[in-house]
Amino acid sequence: MDKRKEPLIHITKRGAVAPGRAWAIRVGAIIAALLVCAVVTTLTTGINPFAVFGAIFEGAFGTNRKIWMLLQNMAILLCVSLAVTPAFKMRCWNLGAEGQVLIGGLATASCMILLRDALPGWLLIAVMVISAILAGAVWAGIPALFKAKFNTNETLFTLMMNYVATQLVAYFVILWEVPKGAGKIGIINQNTQIGWLPQIGSSKYLLNILVVAVITGLMFVYLRYSKHGYEISVVGESERTARYIGIKVEKVIIRTMLLSGAICGVAGLLLVGGTDHTITTSIAGGRGFTAVMVSWLAKFNPLMMILTSFLLVLLERGAGEISTNFGLNRSFSDILTGIILFFIIGSEFFIQYKVNFRKTAKEEK
Amino acid sequence: MKKILALALVLVMVFALCACGSASQGKKDDESGFKVGFIFLHDENSTYDANFINAANAACANLGVTGILKTNVPEGQECYEAAAELVDAGCSVIFADSFGHEDYMIQAAKEFPNVQFCHATGTKAHTEGLANYHNAFASIYEGRFLAGVAAGMKLNEMIANGEFTAEEAKMGYVGAFTYAEVISGYTSFYLGAKYICPSVTMEVTFTGSWYDETAEKEGATKLINDGCKLVSQHADSMGAPTACENAGVPNVSYNGSTEKVAPNTFIVSSRIDWTPYFEFAIKATQNGEAIPADWTGTIETGSVVLTDVNTNVAAEGTVEKIAEVKEALQAGTLHVFDTSFFTVDGAAKDSYLADVDTDAAYTGDTEVISGGYFHESEYRSAPYFDLQIDGIDLLDVAF
């Protein structure tokens, strides 16, 4: 008999998990997360945790306006998430979405400022769309080119491009600031509304939401049913296999990154031309990084990303409400969000792997 | 398996029920009474916002109205959205505290004509022509001047102690941007010090951010290494006070006391107390009276205040001297920007067109020097003094 001691805990990979069981684990994780949140809330602040959860929903769905804003924030986050997904699926870690959104926004803003007197409104908007998409694509294309030609590390390269984009925006903000020395551009063309994307009906946000809805559908079809989508999957699984079956890997990398950047450019366009009508270094608001989580949690499935982006935006919108209602510092809602995300990400581990405890001596008998 | 699922469902339902119950409860509390909305750029960790938040809480408590405070609202679409949400929540008057909020407050003011929008530090109310949009500021240059007097006293004391000669009396200043508010601030501070210590000079560095602890600390350290004997700042973090404390260099602060982080170097701080304006605007809204497009608080209204002088660090007689100068300012016998106090490129100024009606080209439009002094914060509430006077050396003007 084997006398070696069995370890107390060992982890084995599960086989295929039935979807029902997987979802049960996920729901269980969320409940566990809420319980931990409740305990943490009570212990640290003495506030009734249910009131805090209520505030999260109040912040997200309390009024019509709040629902619109939830959808708008979701749309932009989803747009950036959709942008990074084809690259991720190819195992090309585009962490430069933040910069690609910024540079798309900067292109949009510069058109609005420099061409406002030169072009009629509709033509200006057309130029804005093209330049935002091109700017985003170029920003992603540069690291892609280096990866394809010289096999540079795209993770670092795209990350560094973020800082370049931020500094470029900072430079132009100072260049175009009003009034002198303020370090702010303010709303561009506030009185003339030249270069503002058109408003559909009475809602400021409907256009953005519709655009992103269309992109979501197209991305789903592109990844699942097109030849490009297939090539992306193959390159992601194994570059050697891809080469063996005659896929031009360099071409796929560059093409996919260009697409990734172009959609980020669209997100920048929607932010600057559609809602904010200004450009600041923080206009992307960290979405380029949150998008990584949205995309991963959804396992790169565009339709699932609707759900994951909804979840993250719900937490974010709720967070603001918590700090307003209870006078708590915003950091507190960050703690709650952290706990919930920790459990959700953790649940994916338990879906993939099984934890086995050593059988006690009693049982062995 | 089924048991677990059932348990999970029950738990979810309990949570959902409780959530609904408490949400409706929360609403009940604010159903009665007058509501006031506040929008802040950061939270209480920024000295600038903390100063506003304290004033908001004080004004609401004094007047018995409900204040709804939104913190960490960026200077973008979020500001308009926060304002719109506050309107939805039933606020009759809404305040915002950061310069970059202005355009979004105007956007909201246009959409909600029945709600009063009051914006601190903005410049556009007098040209925008909206009945429900207003700017406010304070004659903080007077407070800065008084703080400068405390700095001058300290320099004189150090010179008398033989720590350095009168010619070496150099101060340092950490500013945010080369914006009129900052220029007006450091110039009045310098003039206050020069009023007491005539040989003083000053170096100014800019961080390019209103709140950047690292940059402010580095800026102050650079000035200290450059031979500055005393440092002041117009930036919102504890960066500069901390650097001064580490180097043992006296510091004159802004926005409130920084004695906690710098007990051995903090002298005094000037700040704007926003409580009088908040109370004024809330009362006017309650009574249906018009709020002026520009409102400038003064020493008289209680808007321009100094913290207690830290007598461990300040020179002897500082408190008395400040009181004396303050009296002269209030009486009108002394003007901060008296044209005999400063020169520009070696010559005294007797005329200057300031950019009071903001435009992209910064063209001057209003004569602001008359009667022997520069009339700051009179033609609009926000400062517009942007002359670069002799004796002050700008180290970098990138921002």
Interface residues (C-beta under 8 A of the other chain):
Chain A: R21 A24 V27 G28 I31 L34 N48 F50 A51 F53 G54 A55 F57 E58 T63 R65 K66 M69 A170 I174 V178 P179 K180 G181 A182 G183 K184 G186 I187 Q190 T275 D276 H277 T278 T280 S282 I283 G285 G320 S323 T324 N325 G327 N329 R330
Chain B: M1 I4 L5 A8 L11 V12 F15 C18 A19 C20 G21 S22 A23 Q25 G26 D43 E44 N45 I68 L69 K70 T71 N72 P74 E75 G76 Q77 E81 A84 E85 D88 F99 G100 E102 D103 Y104 I106 Q107 T123 A176 F177 T178 Y179 A180 V182 I183 G208 S209 D355 T358 D359 A360 Y362 D386 A398 F399
